[in-house]
Amino acid sequence: MDKLDIDEIPGARADLLCFLVATLAASHSLTYEWRVDHLVESGRIWLARNLIRMHWLDRVLLGQLALKIAKRELKDAGIAVRQSDVQALFTGEMTLNHASTVVQKMMKLCKESL
């Protein structure tokens, strides 16, 4: 099956950004480190799961934006991810849990950042 470009799918870029932000925030709340390796692998996983391709430079730029949002803008927006919140951010299949109010707030912030 051929992969579609990320910009051919409405909302895909915002969904990937939010997934990366949630992954970074979750990882930080558990390890107290900003793990760039988790960011890179999470991006690869999301793209493969959704059968989407994205130019490597766009992935780098989106990853940098995700790190900026996770490090600075979540706190400024009043979004805190505690260890007890981590499981609620994701479904059992490790996709975003769009029913979570924290994910909804993150998605709004991500859409505004694009």
ABEGO torsion letter per residue (X at the ends): XBBBBAAABBGAAAAAAAAAAAAAAAAAAAAGBBBAAAAAAAAAAAAAAAGBBBBAAAAAAAAAAAAAAAAAAAAAAGBBBBAAAAAAABBAAGBBBAABAAAAAAAAAAAAAX
